[in-house]
Amino acid sequence: MAVYRFIVSGKVQGVWYRKFVSENARKAGFKGYVKNLPDLTVEAVAEIENEERLKEFIDILKKGSPYSEVKDIKIEKIEDIKLNDFEIRY
């Protein structure tokens, strides 16, 4: 089990992107959070079990809401942190 941090850029704020990611990640059983950053990107952090689940989570981030447009996703493995469910953070 590993924890990853994703920085998503593009048209991802003010377009229901966080709600979409949160609902779909929760439905898929991921633990973590999604939040807007001051530079108009979105940060997502998720606990990922294996490569297949990593691809599944990235697919959720890429799809986004109908009004969003994802241009880039930066990924890094971070230290394990305690995550419960999947939430939107403010």
PDB file of N, CA, C and O in Angstrom, chain B, residues numbered from 101:
ATOM      1  N   MET B 101       0.853  -1.179   0.000  1.00  0.00           N
ATOM      2  CA  MET B 101       0.000   0.000   0.000  1.00  0.00           C
ATOM      3  C   MET B 101       0.892   1.234   0.000  1.00  0.00           C
ATOM      4  O   MET B 101       1.841   1.324   0.779  1.00  0.00           O
ATOM      5  N   ALA B 102       0.582   2.185  -0.879  1.00  0.00           N
ATOM      6  CA  ALA B 102       1.362   3.421  -0.952  1.00  0.00           C
ATOM      7  C   ALA B 102       0.417   4.613  -1.055  1.00  0.00           C
ATOM      8  O   ALA B 102      -0.728   4.479  -1.487  1.00  0.00           O
ATOM      9  N   VAL B 103       0.909   5.775  -0.653  1.00  0.00           N
ATOM     10  CA  VAL B 103       0.124   7.002  -0.754  1.00  0.00           C
ATOM     11  C   VAL B 103       0.758   7.872  -1.843  1.00  0.00           C
ATOM     12  O   VAL B 103       1.968   8.096  -1.852  1.00  0.00           O
ATOM     13  N   TYR B 104      -0.080   8.353  -2.751  1.00  0.00           N
ATOM     14  CA  TYR B 104       0.372   9.180  -3.855  1.00  0.00           C
ATOM     15  C   TYR B 104      -0.283  10.552  -3.799  1.00  0.00           C
ATOM     16  O   TYR B 104      -1.420  10.705  -3.352  1.00  0.00           O
ATOM     17  N   ARG B 105       0.468  11.548  -4.265  1.00  0.00           N
ATOM     18  CA  ARG B 105      -0.047  12.916  -4.389  1.00  0.00           C
ATOM     19  C   ARG B 105      -0.085  13.248  -5.876  1.00  0.00           C
ATOM     20  O   ARG B 105       0.884  13.024  -6.602  1.00  0.00           O
ATOM     21  N   PHE B 106      -1.208  13.781  -6.312  1.00  0.00           N
ATOM     22  CA  PHE B 106      -1.411  14.140  -7.709  1.00  0.00           C
ATOM     23  C   PHE B 106      -1.696  15.639  -7.782  1.00  0.00           C
ATOM     24  O   PHE B 106      -2.491  16.156  -6.998  1.00  0.00           O
ATOM     25  N   ILE B 107      -1.061  16.332  -8.709  1.00  0.00           N
ATOM     26  CA  ILE B 107      -1.371  17.735  -8.972  1.00  0.00           C
ATOM     27  C   ILE B 107      -1.955  17.789 -10.379  1.00  0.00           C
ATOM     28  O   ILE B 107      -1.293  17.459 -11.364  1.00  0.00           O
ATOM     29  N   VAL B 108      -3.210  18.213 -10.442  1.00  0.00           N
ATOM     30  CA  VAL B 108      -3.950  18.224 -11.705  1.00  0.00           C
ATOM     31  C   VAL B 108      -4.085  19.656 -12.183  1.00  0.00           C
ATOM     32  O   VAL B 108      -4.542  20.528 -11.444  1.00  0.00           O
ATOM     33  N   SER B 109      -3.682  19.897 -13.432  1.00  0.00           N
ATOM     34  CA  SER B 109      -3.803  21.242 -13.990  1.00  0.00           C
ATOM     35  C   SER B 109      -4.706  21.227 -15.216  1.00  0.00           C
ATOM     36  O   SER B 109      -4.954  20.183 -15.818  1.00  0.00           O
ATOM     37  N   GLY B 110      -5.185  22.405 -15.564  1.00  0.00           N
ATOM     38  CA  GLY B 110      -6.119  22.570 -16.666  1.00  0.00           C
ATOM     39  C   GLY B 110      -7.305  23.365 -16.157  1.00  0.00           C
ATOM     40  O   GLY B 110      -7.170  24.178 -15.243  1.00  0.00           O
ATOM     41  N   LYS B 111      -8.445  23.136 -16.737  1.00  0.00           N
ATOM     42  CA  LYS B 111      -9.674  23.794 -16.280  1.00  0.00           C
ATOM     43  C   LYS B 111     -10.306  22.870 -15.236  1.00  0.00           C
ATOM     44  O   LYS B 111     -11.178  22.060 -15.547  1.00  0.00           O
ATOM     45  N   VAL B 112      -9.839  23.014 -13.979  1.00  0.00           N
ATOM     46  CA  VAL B 112     -10.246  22.069 -12.930  1.00  0.00           C
ATOM     47  C   VAL B 112     -10.803  22.740 -11.678  1.00  0.00           C
ATOM     48  O   VAL B 112     -11.115  22.055 -10.704  1.00  0.00           O
ATOM     49  N   GLN B 113     -10.934  24.068 -11.685  1.00  0.00           N
ATOM     50  CA  GLN B 113     -11.556  24.747 -10.552  1.00  0.00           C
ATOM     51  C   GLN B 113     -12.816  25.461 -11.029  1.00  0.00           C
ATOM     52  O   GLN B 113     -12.837  26.060 -12.104  1.00  0.00           O
ATOM     53  N   GLY B 114     -13.870  25.387 -10.208  1.00  0.00           N
ATOM     54  CA  GLY B 114     -15.130  26.040 -10.540  1.00  0.00           C
ATOM     55  C   GLY B 114     -15.945  25.293 -11.577  1.00  0.00           C
ATOM     56  O   GLY B 114     -16.852  25.866 -12.179  1.00  0.00           O
ATOM     57  N   VAL B 115     -15.635  24.010 -11.797  1.00  0.00           N
ATOM     58  CA  VAL B 115     -16.331  23.215 -12.819  1.00  0.00           C
ATOM     59  C   VAL B 115     -16.783  21.853 -12.267  1.00  0.00           C
ATOM     60  O   VAL B 115     -16.928  20.892 -13.023  1.00  0.00           O
ATOM     61  N   TRP B 116     -17.003  21.776 -10.947  1.00  0.00           N
ATOM     62  CA  TRP B 116     -17.463  20.544 -10.283  1.00  0.00           C
ATOM     63  C   TRP B 116     -16.447  19.405 -10.345  1.00  0.00           C
ATOM     64  O   TRP B 116     -16.812  18.242 -10.174  1.00  0.00           O
ATOM     65  N   TYR B 117     -15.171  19.731 -10.590  1.00  0.00           N
ATOM     66  CA  TYR B 117     -14.142  18.704 -10.697  1.00  0.00           C
ATOM     67  C   TYR B 117     -13.937  17.953  -9.379  1.00  0.00           C
ATOM     68  O   TYR B 117     -13.907  16.722  -9.365  1.00  0.00           O
ATOM     69  N   ARG B 118     -13.796  18.692  -8.269  1.00  0.00           N
ATOM     70  CA  ARG B 118     -13.564  18.026  -6.978  1.00  0.00           C
ATOM     71  C   ARG B 118     -14.722  17.121  -6.602  1.00  0.00           C
ATOM     72  O   ARG B 118     -14.507  16.019  -6.096  1.00  0.00           O
ATOM     73  N   LYS B 119     -15.942  17.567  -6.840  1.00  0.00           N
ATOM     74  CA  LYS B 119     -17.125  16.754  -6.535  1.00  0.00           C
ATOM     75  C   LYS B 119     -17.106  15.457  -7.351  1.00  0.00           C
ATOM     76  O   LYS B 119     -17.371  14.380  -6.818  1.00  0.00           O
ATOM     77  N   PHE B 120     -16.795  15.567  -8.638  1.00  0.00           N
ATOM     78  CA  PHE B 120     -16.727  14.393  -9.507  1.00  0.00           C
ATOM     79  C   PHE B 120     -15.680  13.407  -9.000  1.00  0.00           C
ATOM     80  O   PHE B 120     -15.956  12.216  -8.859  1.00  0.00           O
ATOM     81  N   VAL B 121     -14.474  13.911  -8.728  1.00  0.00           N
ATOM     82  CA  VAL B 121     -13.382  13.040  -8.272  1.00  0.00           C
ATOM     83  C   VAL B 121     -13.744  12.393  -6.946  1.00  0.00           C
ATOM     84  O   VAL B 121     -13.555  11.189  -6.770  1.00  0.00           O
ATOM     85  N   SER B 122     -14.261  13.181  -6.014  1.00  0.00           N
ATOM     86  CA  SER B 122     -14.616  12.665  -4.699  1.00  0.00           C
ATOM     87  C   SER B 122     -15.663  11.556  -4.789  1.00  0.00           C
ATOM     88  O   SER B 122     -15.497  10.491  -4.194  1.00  0.00           O
ATOM     89  N   GLU B 123     -16.734  11.808  -5.530  1.00  0.00           N
ATOM     90  CA  GLU B 123     -17.801  10.807  -5.649  1.00  0.00           C
ATOM     91  C   GLU B 123     -17.314   9.528  -6.313  1.00  0.00           C
ATOM     92  O   GLU B 123     -17.633   8.434  -5.849  1.00  0.00           O
ATOM     93  N   ASN B 124     -16.549   9.646  -7.387  1.00  0.00           N
ATOM     94  CA  ASN B 124     -16.085   8.465  -8.114  1.00  0.00           C
ATOM     95  C   ASN B 124     -14.998   7.711  -7.367  1.00  0.00           C
ATOM     96  O   ASN B 124     -14.953   6.481  -7.415  1.00  0.00           O
ATOM     97  N   ALA B 125     -14.127   8.428  -6.679  1.00  0.00           N
ATOM     98  CA  ALA B 125     -13.087   7.764  -5.880  1.00  0.00           C
ATOM     99  C   ALA B 125     -13.726   7.015  -4.712  1.00  0.00           C
ATOM    100  O   ALA B 125     -13.331   5.892  -4.398  1.00  0.00           O
ATOM    101  N   ARG B 126     -14.709   7.637  -4.075  1.00  0.00           N
ATOM    102  CA  ARG B 126     -15.405   6.990  -2.953  1.00  0.00           C
ATOM    103  C   ARG B 126     -16.117   5.724  -3.439  1.00  0.00           C
ATOM    104  O   ARG B 126     -16.046   4.671  -2.806  1.00  0.00           O
ATOM    105  N   LYS B 127     -16.804   5.854  -4.578  1.00  0.00           N
ATOM    106  CA  LYS B 127     -17.526   4.709  -5.157  1.00  0.00           C
ATOM    107  C   LYS B 127     -16.581   3.545  -5.461  1.00  0.00           C
ATOM    108  O   LYS B 127     -16.947   2.380  -5.306  1.00  0.00           O
ATOM    109  N   ALA B 128     -15.359   3.875  -5.897  1.00  0.00           N
ATOM    110  CA  ALA B 128     -14.370   2.851  -6.247  1.00  0.00           C
ATOM    111  C   ALA B 128     -13.617   2.323  -5.025  1.00  0.00           C
ATOM    112  O   ALA B 128     -12.795   1.415  -5.147  1.00  0.00           O
ATOM    113  N   GLY B 129     -13.897   2.892  -3.840  1.00  0.00           N
ATOM    114  CA  GLY B 129     -13.293   2.391  -2.612  1.00  0.00           C
ATOM    115  C   GLY B 129     -11.941   2.990  -2.247  1.00  0.00           C
ATOM    116  O   GLY B 129     -11.228   2.433  -1.413  1.00  0.00           O
ATOM    117  N   PHE B 130     -11.575   4.119  -2.859  1.00  0.00           N
ATOM    118  CA  PHE B 130     -10.312   4.769  -2.510  1.00  0.00           C
ATOM    119  C   PHE B 130     -10.449   5.572  -1.228  1.00  0.00           C
ATOM    120  O   PHE B 130     -11.537   6.029  -0.880  1.00  0.00           O
ATOM    121  N   LYS B 131      -9.336   5.737  -0.531  1.00  0.00           N
ATOM    122  CA  LYS B 131      -9.267   6.620   0.635  1.00  0.00           C
ATOM    123  C   LYS B 131      -8.354   7.777   0.258  1.00  0.00           C
ATOM    124  O   LYS B 131      -7.319   7.580  -0.378  1.00  0.00           O
ATOM    125  N   GLY B 132      -8.747   8.993   0.657  1.00  0.00           N
ATOM    126  CA  GLY B 132      -7.913  10.146   0.356  1.00  0.00           C
ATOM    127  C   GLY B 132      -8.718  11.420   0.357  1.00  0.00           C
ATOM    128  O   GLY B 132      -9.758  11.519   1.008  1.00  0.00           O
ATOM    129  N   TYR B 133      -8.222  12.401  -0.387  1.00  0.00           N
ATOM    130  CA  TYR B 133      -8.926  13.680  -0.473  1.00  0.00           C
ATOM    131  C   TYR B 133      -8.565  14.410  -1.759  1.00  0.00           C
ATOM    132  O   TYR B 133      -7.618  14.055  -2.460  1.00  0.00           O
ATOM    133  N   VAL B 134      -9.347  15.435  -2.042  1.00  0.00           N
ATOM    134  CA  VAL B 134      -9.106  16.303  -3.189  1.00  0.00           C
ATOM    135  C   VAL B 134      -9.343  17.735  -2.709  1.00  0.00           C
ATOM    136  O   VAL B 134     -10.267  17.988  -1.936  1.00  0.00           O
ATOM    137  N   LYS B 135      -8.498  18.683  -3.174  1.00  0.00           N
ATOM    138  CA  LYS B 135      -8.681  20.071  -2.761  1.00  0.00           C
ATOM    139  C   LYS B 135      -8.097  21.030  -3.790  1.00  0.00           C
ATOM    140  O   LYS B 135      -7.152  20.698  -4.506  1.00  0.00           O
ATOM    141  N   ASN B 136      -8.679  22.227  -3.849  1.00  0.00           N
ATOM    142  CA  ASN B 136      -8.169  23.285  -4.726  1.00  0.00           C
ATOM    143  C   ASN B 136      -6.904  23.872  -4.120  1.00  0.00           C
ATOM    144  O   ASN B 136      -6.778  23.968  -2.899  1.00  0.00           O
ATOM    145  N   LEU B 137      -5.975  24.261  -4.973  1.00  0.00           N
ATOM    146  CA  LEU B 137      -4.769  24.957  -4.546  1.00  0.00           C
ATOM    147  C   LEU B 137      -4.817  26.394  -5.067  1.00  0.00           C
ATOM    148  O   LEU B 137      -5.494  26.669  -6.058  1.00  0.00           O
ATOM    149  N   PRO B 138      -4.102  27.312  -4.408  1.00  0.00           N
ATOM    150  CA  PRO B 138      -4.155  28.725  -4.794  1.00  0.00           C
ATOM    151  C   PRO B 138      -3.720  29.006  -6.240  1.00  0.00           C
ATOM    152  O   PRO B 138      -4.141  30.006  -6.822  1.00  0.00           O
ATOM    153  N   ASP B 139      -2.888  28.141  -6.824  1.00  0.00           N
ATOM    154  CA  ASP B 139      -2.398  28.377  -8.193  1.00  0.00           C
ATOM    155  C   ASP B 139      -3.355  27.848  -9.266  1.00  0.00           C
ATOM    156  O   ASP B 139      -2.969  27.710 -10.427  1.00  0.00           O
ATOM    157  N   LEU B 140      -4.612  27.548  -8.876  1.00  0.00           N
ATOM    158  CA  LEU B 140      -5.683  27.068  -9.763  1.00  0.00           C
ATOM    159  C   LEU B 140      -5.514  25.617 -10.205  1.00  0.00           C
ATOM    160  O   LEU B 140      -6.207  25.163 -11.115  1.00  0.00           O
ATOM    161  N   THR B 141      -4.598  24.886  -9.565  1.00  0.00           N
ATOM    162  CA  THR B 141      -4.514  23.446  -9.783  1.00  0.00           C
ATOM    163  C   THR B 141      -5.328  22.761  -8.695  1.00  0.00           C
ATOM    164  O   THR B 141      -5.826  23.412  -7.777  1.00  0.00           O
ATOM    165  N   VAL B 142      -5.458  21.450  -8.805  1.00  0.00           N
ATOM    166  CA  VAL B 142      -6.155  20.654  -7.796  1.00  0.00           C
ATOM    167  C   VAL B 142      -5.192  19.585  -7.297  1.00  0.00           C
ATOM    168  O   VAL B 142      -4.502  18.935  -8.083  1.00  0.00           O
ATOM    169  N   GLU B 143      -5.156  19.413  -5.978  1.00  0.00           N
ATOM    170  CA  GLU B 143      -4.348  18.370  -5.358  1.00  0.00           C
ATOM    171  C   GLU B 143      -5.263  17.209  -4.981  1.00  0.00           C
ATOM    172  O   GLU B 143      -6.327  17.407  -4.396  1.00  0.00           O
ATOM    173  N   ALA B 144      -4.836  16.005  -5.322  1.00  0.00           N
ATOM    174  CA  ALA B 144      -5.534  14.804  -4.866  1.00  0.00           C
ATOM    175  C   ALA B 144      -4.495  13.924  -4.187  1.00  0.00           C
ATOM    176  O   ALA B 144      -3.370  13.793  -4.668  1.00  0.00           O
ATOM    177  N   VAL B 145      -4.880  13.324  -3.072  1.00  0.00           N
ATOM    178  CA  VAL B 145      -4.019  12.384  -2.367  1.00  0.00           C
ATOM    179  C   VAL B 145      -4.831  11.110  -2.180  1.00  0.00           C
ATOM    180  O   VAL B 145      -5.986  11.158  -1.757  1.00  0.00           O
ATOM    181  N   ALA B 146      -4.229   9.978  -2.495  1.00  0.00           N
ATOM    182  CA  ALA B 146      -4.967   8.716  -2.392  1.00  0.00           C
ATOM    183  C   ALA B 146      -4.058   7.575  -1.975  1.00  0.00           C
ATOM    184  O   ALA B 146      -2.873   7.539  -2.308  1.00  0.00           O
ATOM    185  N   GLU B 147      -4.645   6.650  -1.239  1.00  0.00           N
ATOM    186  CA  GLU B 147      -3.986   5.412  -0.845  1.00  0.00           C
ATOM    187  C   GLU B 147      -4.227   4.423  -1.980  1.00  0.00           C
ATOM    188  O   GLU B 147      -5.373   4.158  -2.346  1.00  0.00           O
ATOM    189  N   ILE B 148      -3.150   3.880  -2.535  1.00  0.00           N
ATOM    190  CA  ILE B 148      -3.251   3.014  -3.714  1.00  0.00           C
ATOM    191  C   ILE B 148      -2.621   1.658  -3.400  1.00  0.00           C
ATOM    192  O   ILE B 148      -1.493   1.583  -2.913  1.00  0.00           O
ATOM    193  N   GLU B 149      -3.363   0.593  -3.682  1.00  0.00           N
ATOM    194  CA  GLU B 149      -2.905  -0.761  -3.343  1.00  0.00           C
ATOM    195  C   GLU B 149      -1.903  -1.339  -4.334  1.00  0.00           C
ATOM    196  O   GLU B 149      -0.971  -2.033  -3.927  1.00  0.00           O
ATOM    197  N   ASN B 150      -2.076  -1.067  -5.633  1.00  0.00           N
ATOM    198  CA  ASN B 150      -1.227  -1.686  -6.653  1.00  0.00           C
ATOM    199  C   ASN B 150      -1.277  -0.883  -7.954  1.00  0.00           C
ATOM    200  O   ASN B 150      -1.986   0.120  -8.042  1.00  0.00           O
ATOM    201  N   GLU B 151      -0.531  -1.322  -8.954  1.00  0.00           N
ATOM    202  CA  GLU B 151      -0.452  -0.604 -10.237  1.00  0.00           C
ATOM    203  C   GLU B 151      -1.813  -0.499 -10.937  1.00  0.00           C
ATOM    204  O   GLU B 151      -2.128   0.527 -11.540  1.00  0.00           O
ATOM    205  N   GLU B 152      -2.606  -1.553 -10.854  1.00  0.00           N
ATOM    206  CA  GLU B 152      -3.934  -1.551 -11.492  1.00  0.00           C
ATOM    207  C   GLU B 152      -4.830  -0.480 -10.862  1.00  0.00           C
ATOM    208  O   GLU B 152      -5.540   0.237 -11.568  1.00  0.00           O
ATOM    209  N   ARG B 153      -4.791  -0.380  -9.537  1.00  0.00           N
ATOM    210  CA  ARG B 153      -5.597   0.630  -8.835  1.00  0.00           C
ATOM    211  C   ARG B 153      -5.061   2.040  -9.107  1.00  0.00           C
ATOM    212  O   ARG B 153      -5.833   2.998  -9.166  1.00  0.00           O
ATOM    213  N   LEU B 154      -3.749   2.163  -9.271  1.00  0.00           N
ATOM    214  CA  LEU B 154      -3.161   3.462  -9.614  1.00  0.00           C
ATOM    215  C   LEU B 154      -3.705   3.931 -10.961  1.00  0.00           C
ATOM    216  O   LEU B 154      -4.088   5.092 -11.107  1.00  0.00           O
ATOM    217  N   LYS B 155      -3.741   3.043 -11.932  1.00  0.00           N
ATOM    218  CA  LYS B 155      -4.278   3.383 -13.250  1.00  0.00           C
ATOM    219  C   LYS B 155      -5.756   3.764 -13.138  1.00  0.00           C
ATOM    220  O   LYS B 155      -6.205   4.715 -13.778  1.00  0.00           O
ATOM    221  N   GLU B 156      -6.506   3.025 -12.327  1.00  0.00           N
ATOM    222  CA  GLU B 156      -7.936   3.311 -12.140  1.00  0.00           C
ATOM    223  C   GLU B 156      -8.138   4.720 -11.553  1.00  0.00           C
ATOM    224  O   GLU B 156      -9.027   5.455 -11.984  1.00  0.00           O
ATOM    225  N   PHE B 157      -7.308   5.082 -10.572  1.00  0.00           N
ATOM    226  CA  PHE B 157      -7.448   6.407  -9.962  1.00  0.00           C
ATOM    227  C   PHE B 157      -7.064   7.499 -10.957  1.00  0.00           C
ATOM    228  O   PHE B 157      -7.742   8.522 -11.046  1.00  0.00           O
ATOM    229  N   ILE B 158      -5.985   7.289 -11.702  1.00  0.00           N
ATOM    230  CA  ILE B 158      -5.574   8.267 -12.713  1.00  0.00           C
ATOM    231  C   ILE B 158      -6.672   8.447 -13.755  1.00  0.00           C
ATOM    232  O   ILE B 158      -6.899   9.562 -14.227  1.00  0.00           O
ATOM    233  N   ASP B 159      -7.353   7.372 -14.118  1.00  0.00           N
ATOM    234  CA  ASP B 159      -8.471   7.466 -15.081  1.00  0.00           C
ATOM    235  C   ASP B 159      -9.586   8.356 -14.535  1.00  0.00           C
ATOM    236  O   ASP B 159     -10.182   9.131 -15.283  1.00  0.00           O
ATOM    237  N   ILE B 160      -9.868   8.250 -13.247  1.00  0.00           N
ATOM    238  CA  ILE B 160     -10.888   9.118 -12.628  1.00  0.00           C
ATOM    239  C   ILE B 160     -10.437  10.574 -12.732  1.00  0.00           C
ATOM    240  O   ILE B 160     -11.224  11.449 -13.093  1.00  0.00           O
ATOM    241  N   LEU B 161      -9.158  10.830 -12.410  1.00  0.00           N
ATOM    242  CA  LEU B 161      -8.638  12.198 -12.476  1.00  0.00           C
ATOM    243  C   LEU B 161      -8.682  12.736 -13.907  1.00  0.00           C
ATOM    244  O   LEU B 161      -9.031  13.897 -14.121  1.00  0.00           O
ATOM    245  N   LYS B 162      -8.335  11.907 -14.877  1.00  0.00           N
ATOM    246  CA  LYS B 162      -8.322  12.345 -16.280  1.00  0.00           C
ATOM    247  C   LYS B 162      -9.718  12.647 -16.799  1.00  0.00           C
ATOM    248  O   LYS B 162      -9.916  13.612 -17.538  1.00  0.00           O
ATOM    249  N   LYS B 163     -10.683  11.825 -16.415  1.00  0.00           N
ATOM    250  CA  LYS B 163     -12.040  12.012 -16.929  1.00  0.00           C
ATOM    251  C   LYS B 163     -12.635  13.321 -16.415  1.00  0.00           C
ATOM    252  O   LYS B 163     -13.095  14.144 -17.206  1.00  0.00           O
ATOM    253  N   GLY B 164     -12.630  13.517 -15.124  1.00  0.00           N
ATOM    254  CA  GLY B 164     -13.156  14.746 -14.545  1.00  0.00           C
ATOM    255  C   GLY B 164     -14.623  14.962 -14.840  1.00  0.00           C
ATOM    256  O   GLY B 164     -15.290  14.107 -15.422  1.00  0.00           O
ATOM    257  N   SER B 165     -15.114  16.115 -14.430  1.00  0.00           N
ATOM    258  CA  SER B 165     -16.521  16.461 -14.646  1.00  0.00           C
ATOM    259  C   SER B 165     -16.727  16.862 -16.110  1.00  0.00           C
ATOM    260  O   SER B 165     -15.760  17.119 -16.826  1.00  0.00           O
ATOM    261  N   PRO B 166     -17.990  16.916 -16.554  1.00  0.00           N
ATOM    262  CA  PRO B 166     -18.260  17.298 -17.948  1.00  0.00           C
ATOM    263  C   PRO B 166     -17.718  18.680 -18.327  1.00  0.00           C
ATOM    264  O   PRO B 166     -17.433  18.925 -19.499  1.00  0.00           O
ATOM    265  N   TYR B 167     -17.572  19.580 -17.360  1.00  0.00           N
ATOM    266  CA  TYR B 167     -17.117  20.942 -17.654  1.00  0.00           C
ATOM    267  C   TYR B 167     -15.613  21.133 -17.476  1.00  0.00           C
ATOM    268  O   TYR B 167     -15.079  22.193 -17.802  1.00  0.00           O
ATOM    269  N   SER B 168     -14.934  20.120 -16.965  1.00  0.00           N
ATOM    270  CA  SER B 168     -13.505  20.254 -16.711  1.00  0.00           C
ATOM    271  C   SER B 168     -12.694  19.826 -17.927  1.00  0.00           C
ATOM    272  O   SER B 168     -13.188  19.149 -18.829  1.00  0.00           O
ATOM    273  N   GLU B 169     -11.433  20.245 -17.916  1.00  0.00           N
ATOM    274  CA  GLU B 169     -10.496  19.851 -18.968  1.00  0.00           C
ATOM    275  C   GLU B 169      -9.130  19.652 -18.318  1.00  0.00           C
ATOM    276  O   GLU B 169      -8.458  20.616 -17.952  1.00  0.00           O
ATOM    277  N   VAL B 170      -8.731  18.399 -18.182  1.00  0.00           N
ATOM    278  CA  VAL B 170      -7.460  18.070 -17.548  1.00  0.00           C
ATOM    279  C   VAL B 170      -6.354  18.150 -18.592  1.00  0.00           C
ATOM    280  O   VAL B 170      -6.412  17.495 -19.632  1.00  0.00           O
ATOM    281  N   LYS B 171      -5.341  18.969 -18.293  1.00  0.00           N
ATOM    282  CA  LYS B 171      -4.220  19.118 -19.229  1.00  0.00           C
ATOM    283  C   LYS B 171      -3.002  18.325 -18.787  1.00  0.00           C
ATOM    284  O   LYS B 171      -2.256  17.821 -19.626  1.00  0.00           O
ATOM    285  N   ASP B 172      -2.787  18.206 -17.466  1.00  0.00           N
ATOM    286  CA  ASP B 172      -1.590  17.528 -16.973  1.00  0.00           C
ATOM    287  C   ASP B 172      -1.841  16.981 -15.571  1.00  0.00           C
ATOM    288  O   ASP B 172      -2.593  17.566 -14.792  1.00  0.00           O
ATOM    289  N   ILE B 173      -1.205  15.857 -15.259  1.00  0.00           N
ATOM    290  CA  ILE B 173      -1.259  15.278 -13.919  1.00  0.00           C
ATOM    291  C   ILE B 173       0.160  14.920 -13.508  1.00  0.00           C
ATOM    292  O   ILE B 173       0.811  14.088 -14.139  1.00  0.00           O
ATOM    293  N   LYS B 174       0.629  15.558 -12.447  1.00  0.00           N
ATOM    294  CA  LYS B 174       1.939  15.229 -11.885  1.00  0.00           C
ATOM    295  C   LYS B 174       1.705  14.272 -10.714  1.00  0.00           C
ATOM    296  O   LYS B 174       0.786  14.462  -9.917  1.00  0.00           O
ATOM    297  N   ILE B 175       2.545  13.248 -10.623  1.00  0.00           N
ATOM    298  CA  ILE B 175       2.359  12.202  -9.615  1.00  0.00           C
ATOM    299  C   ILE B 175       3.639  12.028  -8.807  1.00  0.00           C
ATOM    300  O   ILE B 175       4.740  11.996  -9.356  1.00  0.00           O
ATOM    301  N   GLU B 176       3.469  11.916  -7.483  1.00  0.00           N
ATOM    302  CA  GLU B 176       4.616  11.591  -6.641  1.00  0.00           C
ATOM    303  C   GLU B 176       4.149  10.707  -5.483  1.00  0.00           C
ATOM    304  O   GLU B 176       3.044  10.857  -4.963  1.00  0.00           O
ATOM    305  N   LYS B 177       5.028   9.785  -5.099  1.00  0.00           N
ATOM    306  CA  LYS B 177       4.758   8.950  -3.928  1.00  0.00           C
ATOM    307  C   LYS B 177       5.161   9.756  -2.712  1.00  0.00           C
ATOM    308  O   LYS B 177       6.227  10.372  -2.697  1.00  0.00           O
ATOM    309  N   ILE B 178       4.311   9.759  -1.683  1.00  0.00           N
ATOM    310  CA  ILE B 178       4.610  10.509  -0.463  1.00  0.00           C
ATOM    311  C   ILE B 178       4.595   9.570   0.739  1.00  0.00           C
ATOM    312  O   ILE B 178       4.247   8.395   0.620  1.00  0.00           O
ATOM    313  N   GLU B 179       4.978  10.106   1.895  1.00  0.00           N
ATOM    314  CA  GLU B 179       4.951   9.308   3.130  1.00  0.00           C
ATOM    315  C   GLU B 179       3.533   8.866   3.438  1.00  0.00           C
ATOM    316  O   GLU B 179       2.569   9.571   3.138  1.00  0.00           O
ATOM    317  N   ASP B 180       3.418   7.699   4.037  1.00  0.00           N
ATOM    318  CA  ASP B 180       2.095   7.219   4.447  1.00  0.00           C
ATOM    319  C   ASP B 180       1.466   8.204   5.421  1.00  0.00           C
ATOM    320  O   ASP B 180       2.116   8.663   6.360  1.00  0.00           O
ATOM    321  N   ILE B 181       0.213   8.521   5.193  1.00  0.00           N
ATOM    322  CA  ILE B 181      -0.560   9.336   6.120  1.00  0.00           C
ATOM    323  C   ILE B 181      -1.884   8.628   6.355  1.00  0.00           C
ATOM    324  O   ILE B 181      -2.322   7.829   5.527  1.00  0.00           O
ATOM    325  N   LYS B 182      -2.508   8.912   7.457  1.00  0.00           N
ATOM    326  CA  LYS B 182      -3.786   8.270   7.805  1.00  0.00           C
ATOM    327  C   LYS B 182      -4.902   8.917   6.987  1.00  0.00           C
ATOM    328  O   LYS B 182      -5.144  10.120   7.087  1.00  0.00           O
ATOM    329  N   LEU B 183      -5.573   8.106   6.182  1.00  0.00           N
ATOM    330  CA  LEU B 183      -6.670   8.595   5.350  1.00  0.00           C
ATOM    331  C   LEU B 183      -7.923   7.808   5.654  1.00  0.00           C
ATOM    332  O   LEU B 183      -7.877   6.589   5.819  1.00  0.00           O
ATOM    333  N   ASN B 184      -9.048   8.506   5.729  1.00  0.00           N
ATOM    334  CA  ASN B 184     -10.339   7.868   5.965  1.00  0.00           C
ATOM    335  C   ASN B 184     -11.265   8.240   4.821  1.00  0.00           C
ATOM    336  O   ASN B 184     -11.362   9.410   4.450  1.00  0.00           O
ATOM    337  N   ASP B 185     -11.943   7.255   4.265  1.00  0.00           N
ATOM    338  CA  ASP B 185     -12.912   7.503   3.205  1.00  0.00           C
ATOM    339  C   ASP B 185     -12.263   8.362   2.104  1.00  0.00           C
ATOM    340  O   ASP B 185     -11.041   8.342   1.955  1.00  0.00           O
ATOM    341  N   PHE B 186     -13.048   9.100   1.351  1.00  0.00           N
ATOM    342  CA  PHE B 186     -12.513  10.043   0.363  1.00  0.00           C
ATOM    343  C   PHE B 186     -13.328  11.314   0.504  1.00  0.00           C
ATOM    344  O   PHE B 186     -14.558  11.280   0.465  1.00  0.00           O
ATOM    345  N   GLU B 187     -12.637  12.444   0.671  1.00  0.00           N
ATOM    346  CA  GLU B 187     -13.342  13.695   0.983  1.00  0.00           C
ATOM    347  C   GLU B 187     -12.838  14.865   0.170  1.00  0.00           C
ATOM    348  O   GLU B 187     -11.768  14.816  -0.436  1.00  0.00           O
ATOM    349  N   ILE B 188     -13.631  15.912   0.172  1.00  0.00           N
ATOM    350  CA  ILE B 188     -13.217  17.192  -0.388  1.00  0.00           C
ATOM    351  C   ILE B 188     -12.690  18.019   0.772  1.00  0.00           C
ATOM    352  O   ILE B 188     -13.365  18.163   1.792  1.00  0.00           O
ATOM    353  N   ARG B 189     -11.506  18.555   0.627  1.00  0.00           N
ATOM    354  CA  ARG B 189     -10.936  19.433   1.654  1.00  0.00           C
ATOM    355  C   ARG B 189     -10.946  20.860   1.149  1.00  0.00           C
ATOM    356  O   ARG B 189     -10.854  21.128  -0.049  1.00  0.00           O
ATOM    357  N   TYR B 190     -11.061  21.773   2.113  1.00  0.00           N
ATOM    358  CA  TYR B 190     -11.118  23.198   1.762  1.00  0.00           C
ATOM    359  C   TYR B 190      -9.980  23.954   2.384  1.00  0.00           C
ATOM    360  O   TYR B 190      -9.868  25.165   2.197  1.00  0.00           O
TER     361      TYR B 190
END
